[in-house]
Amino acid sequence: MVGFEINDRRKIGIGLTGFGVLFSFLGIIFFFDKGLLAMGNILFVAGVMVTIGMKSTISFFLNPHNYKGSILFGAGFVLVLIGWAVVGMVIETYGFFLLFSGFLPTVVVFLYRVPVLGRLLEQPVLVSFFDRFRTDRRVPV
């Protein structure tokens, strides 16, 4: 992979993004806890900015093709911060999927290559589900 080398800055960004997802998940599990959801949102956005850089993040969110997703994600983010956690997360989740749905095939191929998780995802029921997201239809090694 020539375009995406893993240096220390990107490792930190991926870690921040992972903690953002973890805190958001915990916030949902604990009945939409506002504090955990807000922390998850902040860590996720900070992780994306550290991973791909400030300039790339701004151009991604301000790309005319991504306006609808960016506005919904930002509105949900603000609603979570001011205390409307359930409504904010619904709006934010829809915006998130609009923004990042193009990355789903890459994520699925990556998940198949994770040693333990890849074996679990090779179950026939999950293979049929994930096949619609994969661009590379070959069984990963």
ChimeraX attribute file (.defattr): number of C-alpha atoms within 10 A of each C-alpha:
attribute: neighborCount
match mode: 1-to-1
recipient: residues
	/A:1	5
	/A:2	4
	/A:3	5
	/A:4	8
	/A:5	8
	/A:6	12
	/A:7	9
	/A:8	10
	/A:9	14
	/A:10	19
	/A:11	14
	/A:12	15
	/A:13	22
	/A:14	21
	/A:15	18
	/A:16	23
	/A:17	24
	/A:18	17
	/A:19	19
	/A:20	25
	/A:21	18
	/A:22	18
	/A:23	23
	/A:24	26
	/A:25	15
	/A:26	16
	/A:27	20
	/A:28	17
	/A:29	10
	/A:30	12
	/A:31	10
	/A:32	20
	/A:33	18
	/A:34	21
	/A:35	16
	/A:36	20
	/A:37	29
	/A:38	23
	/A:39	19
	/A:40	24
	/A:41	26
	/A:42	19
	/A:43	23
	/A:44	24
	/A:45	16
	/A:46	19
	/A:47	24
	/A:48	21
	/A:49	20
	/A:50	20
	/A:51	23
	/A:52	16
	/A:53	15
	/A:54	13
	/A:55	9
	/A:56	13
	/A:57	17
	/A:58	11
	/A:59	11
	/A:60	16
	/A:61	18
	/A:62	15
	/A:63	12
	/A:64	10
	/A:65	12
	/A:66	16
	/A:67	16
	/A:68	17
	/A:69	22
	/A:70	21
	/A:71	16
	/A:72	21
	/A:73	26
	/A:74	18
	/A:75	17
	/A:76	26
	/A:77	23
	/A:78	18
	/A:79	20
	/A:80	27
	/A:81	18
	/A:82	12
	/A:83	16
	/A:84	15
	/A:85	25
	/A:86	18
	/A:87	14
	/A:88	22
	/A:89	24
	/A:90	15
	/A:91	21
	/A:92	26
	/A:93	17
	/A:94	15
	/A:95	24
	/A:96	18
	/A:97	14
	/A:98	18
	/A:99	20
	/A:100	11
	/A:101	12
	/A:102	11
	/A:103	11
	/A:104	16
	/A:105	17
	/A:106	13
	/A:107	14
	/A:108	19
	/A:109	20
	/A:110	13
	/A:111	16
	/A:112	21
	/A:113	15
	/A:114	12
	/A:115	10
	/A:116	10
	/A:117	11
	/A:118	17
	/A:119	13
	/A:120	14
	/A:121	18
	/A:122	15
	/A:123	10
	/A:124	10
	/A:125	9
	/A:126	11
	/A:127	15
	/A:128	11
	/A:129	11
	/A:130	17
	/A:131	15
	/A:132	12
	/A:133	18
	/A:134	18
	/A:135	12
	/A:136	12
	/A:137	10
	/A:138	8
	/A:139	9
	/A:140	12
	/A:141	7
